[in-house]
Amino acid sequence: MTIRTSRRAFLAGTAGGAVAIGGVGVPVPAAAQAAPALAAPLKLQPFDMADVTLGEGPFLHAQRATEAYLLRLEPDRLLHQFRVNAGLSPKAPIYGGWESDPLWADIHCQGHTLGHYLSACALAWRSTGDVQYRARVDYIASELAACQDAAKSGLVTAFPEGASVVAAHLRGEKITGVPWYTLHKVYAGLRDGWTLADSSQARDVLLRLADWGVVATKPLSDAAFEAMLETEHGGMNEVYADLYFLTGKPEYRTLSERFSHKALLTPLAKGRDHLDGLHANTQVPKVVGFQRVYEATGDAAYRDAAAFFWKTVAETRSFATGGHGDGEHFFAMADFEKHVFSAKGSETCCQHNMLKLTRSLFLHEPRPEYADYYERTLFNGILASQDPDSGMATYFQGARPGYMKLYHTPEHSFWCCTGTGMENHVKYRDSIYFHEQDTLYVNLFLPSTVRWRDKGATLVQETRFPEVPTTTLRWKLEKPAELTLSLRHPRWSRTAIVRVNGKVAARSVAPGSRVAVTRSWRDGDAVELQLVMEPGFESAPAAPDVVAFTYGPLVLAGALGREGLAPGADIVVNEREYGRYNDMPVQVPVLAGDPAKLAATIRPGAKPLEFTLASATGGTVRLVPYHRIAHERYATYWKLAPAQA
């Protein structure tokens, strides 16, 4: 049976409201319309990405670059080892890097890219309606179905040892690598292919794989299962909770709870931070799953663990850019100065997953701090992670002074951040707007349009933000409508002024809040939100003399030029060599004095969003938004010298 979908957010039963499957608003698969309601209903509902369009600007530019990369990649090369493992002849040579290079053979990530690629193509289809992306989802799903048939198993893998490494892991044998982590990407890609790209083929393959997982893990005792979860396993709890909502099968909900790592869940639920030294991106997807399991079960321990984890990571452990960690691991914040200048800080996958968690929490409780963190990380982490010329992505975005962003190659890297990078830039439209009954929430200031079908309304946002700290929203209405427009007053703006048709309708002097305007709107009504962007700084309590300068939500980076860099020197193969590539001594300007006084001396430059700051050794430093830095050395954090007498 071919599943057809409406252009509405996925409904989990009549009482649960809209659900964000896989972190995005998705349509209603016909087979899931009678699925169970959320045990913990959402306050806000996401818009289907098909009802949101992006206007011209850096985010649309990034989306187009990723779209082009997706179409350059060859599905048959990603499918190579899946077919080999099923006893079928491959149709094209395999890609390099993590997909086949012996250097990475021990990590068992072979095949993870296919899962990310499925998700990215499904997101691209939902965002653009371009049939090329949907055709690729269907093709890959049909090929995986052929692999299942040939192998007479629901399991599909691209591991060099095939299914044997999974069997060994299930038996409790000590293995190298992360098989469940990789399988999660395939599960998630098929889920997105089903729910976002309307693919019945993806549905069928996913359900067969899901049922294999139920049978394969059933013999494990709780202790054996928990021991297995000491190995990185991605968001397996999240995807099985999604499957429960999509099918109503209780065994999927049960497995989502079994895949929830109690060694992490229990202390977090009690408000205890035991994260020091843990591998960061092993933990974040688990916590995304905790929040989803809370929605499936109503068990407050999962909710409390997710909320506490977000608070400690986003508000205590994060850099100014929204990233965190050094060498992929959390560190004690008392040692901030020892880690902040690493070349291996801020793994991009961690930012990707922290935004998934932030969005999930916001749907339940639209707190301003969630929206502020989302904006900060979207600009300074996700948008900043892409090479604006090639469309390739970073692994780390470290703050070693004078270092540079390094990007993956098109065909010989395929890092984890290559995969999340494929997804990041084709789903920007998923968190600009939300709605609740008669209220429309505007969360991000991006040129865009949202269609609110239930209200016969369209809202068009015209803005040059962040070059200009204002945005204008215009209503297109089939008839007058009594609605509330909820606008974000960011923490970085001292004031917020709202004008309706040129007249002041509301003012706010409470940064980190929302401004709501309720009225009977008419077609053509215009709303202007005026904010204030000023230079500022951020530092950690343990290192008050190590600072990053900001302008509104933007981190400002010192643009330090291309000394010693040959063309293409920042396109690299091996992410393990971060810190060694192009590692020549570079003279970095010295800044001195009180950080607040220094920020007050930042002056506008010749171009929008460019600034200058005097150095302590003479001359000036050119500061630009970090997301605009590419192909040159930079500094985001500065160790301030004492003020000169």
C-alpha positions, 0 to 999 in steps of 0.5 A, a space after each residue: 500500500 502506498 502511503 499518502 500524507 497531508 501537509 500537516 504536522 504528524 498527529 499522535 492520536 487525538 489527544 497528543 497534538 503535534 509531534 516532532 518525529 526525529 526533531 522536525 515537524 512531519 506529515 501524517 502517515 496514513 498508517 499512523 493516524 490511529 497511533 497512540 497519543 503523547 503521554 506528555 502532550 506538547 504545548 507548541 506545535 511545529 509547522 510542516 517544513 513544506 509550509 515554510 520557505 526561506 528567502 535570500 540570505 546566508 541560510 538559503 545559500 548554505 541550503 543550496 550548497 548542501 543540496 548540490 552536494 547531495 545530488 553529486 553523491 552517488 547512492 550506489 557507492 554508499 550502498 556498496 558494502 550493504 550489497 556485498 554483505 547481503 551476497 549481492 554484487 556492488 553496482 559502484 566502487 565504495 567511497 573512502 574515509 570512514 566508509 572504507 579506509 583501513 585507518 577507520 576499520 576498527 570504529 565500525 562506522 561503515 554505513 553511517 553516511 548512508 543513514 545521514 544521506 537518507 535523512 538529508 535527502 528526505 529533509 531536502 525533499 520536504 523543504 524544496 519539493 524537488 522530486 530528485 531527493 525523493 527518488 533517491 530515498 525510494 531508490 536507496 530503500 528499494 536497494 536495502 529491501 533487496 539486501 534484506 531479501 537476499 540475506 533473509 534478515 531484517 538487519 542491513 549493515 556495511 560493517 566489514 565483518 557483516 552481521 557477525 560484529 553485531 552478534 558479538 556485541 549482543 553476546 556481550 563480547 568485547 569489541 572495538 567500534 560502535 555498531 549500534 551508533 551506526 545502525 541508529 543512523 540507518 534507522 533514522 534515515 529510513 524513519 525520515 524517508 518514511 515520514 518526510 519523503 512519503 516513502 512506503 519502501 523506506 517504511 517497509 525496510 524500517 519496520 523489518 529492521 525494527 522487528 529484527 532489533 526487537 528479536 535480537 535484543 530480547 534475550 538480553 537481561 537488563 544487566 547485559 543490556 545496560 552493559 552493552 550501552 556502555 558502547 556508543 549507540 547514538 539515539 536508539 532510544 529516540 528512534 524506537 520511541 518514534 516507531 512506537 508513535 508511528 505504529 502503536 506497537 508497545 514492544 517498540 516503546 519497551 525497547 526505547 526504555 531499554 535503550 535508555 542508558 540508566 548510568 546516565 539517566 539516573 544521576 541526571 534525573 536527580 540533578 547531578 552532573 557527572 559529565 566530566 571526562 565523558 565522550 560528549 556526543 555519546 551522551 547528547 543523543 541519549 538525552 535527546 532520546 530521554 526527552 522522546 521516551 518521556 513523551 512516550 511514557 510520561 515518566 518524569 525522570 526522563 524529562 528531568 534528566 533531559 532538562 537538567 542535562 540541557 541546563 548544565 551543558 548549554 548554560 555552564 559548559 558551552 563556549 560562546 559559540 554554543 559548542 562544547 568539549 575538547 577532543 570530543 569530551 566534556 571537561 571540568 569547567 574549573 579547567 576552562 583555560 586549559 581547554 578553551 584554546 584547543 584546536 579540537 573544541 566544539 565538535 559540530 555533531 554535538 551542536 547538531 544534537 544539542 539543537 535537536 534537544 533544545 527544540 524538543 524541550 522548547 516544544 513542551 516549555 517555550 522558555 526564552 533561554 531555549 530560543 536564545 541558545 538555539 539562535 546563538 548555536 545556529 549562527 555561530 555553530 551550524 551556519 559557521 560549520 559550512 565552507 560557503 564555497 564548497 559546501 563541505 563541513 567542519 569536524 571541530 571548530 576549535 579556538 586555538 588562536 591563529 588556527 583555521 576551520 578545516 573541512 572534509 573532502 567531498 569523497 574521502 572523509 565521510 566523518 560523523 560531522 559530514 553526515 550531520 552536516 548534510 542534514 544541518 543545512 537543509 532543515 533551517 526552516 524547521 524552527 523559525 515558527 511554531 504555533 499554539 491554538 491562536 498564537 504564532 511564535 516567531 523564534 528566528 529572524 530569517 527572511 522566510 514565509 510560513 503558511 498557517 493553513 488552519 487559519 487561512 493565514 500566511 506570514 511573510 518575514 522580511 529582514 536583513 538581520 543580523 546586518 540590521 536589528 529589525 524585522 518586518 512581518 506582513 500578514 496575508 489573510 483570507 479574512 480578518 482573524 483574531 490571532 496573537 503574534 508572539 515575538 522573541 525579545 532576545 537576551 542580547 537586546 536591551 529593548 524591543 519595540 513593536 510597531 503595527 502599521 507604523 504605530 507603537 503597539 508594544 514595548 519590552 525592557 525585559 531581555 530574554 522574554 516574549 512580546 505578544 500582540 493580540 488583535 484582529 489582523 487584516 490582510 496587509 497588516 505589517 508588524 515591525 520588531 526593532 531590537 538593539 545590537 551592541 558589542 559585548 563579551 562572554 567569559 567563564 567564571 573560572 577564567 574571567 580574563 579569557 573572553 570572546 567578543 560578541 555583537 548581539 547573538 554573533 560571536 566576533 572573530 579576529 580575522 587574521 589572514 592567510 599566512 602560510 596557507 596554500 589554496 585548498 589547505 583547509 580541505 582535509 581527509 583525516 579529522 584525527 589530525 586536527 591541530 597538526 594540519 597547517 600548524 605553523 607558528 602565527 603571531 596573534 595580536 595581544 589585547 589588554 585591559 578590562 573586557 567590558 572597557 575593551 568591548 566598549 571600544 569596538 568600532 564599526 568597520 567599512 562594511 556591515 558587521 565588520 568592526 575594529 579593535 585596538 591591540 595592545 601592541 599597536 595597530 587594530 584587529 579586524 573583527 567579523 562574525 565567526 560564521 563568515 570566517 572561512 579560508 583564513 586564520 582566526 581567533 574567537 577567544 582572547 587571553 587578555 593581558 593586564 591593562 598598561 599603566 
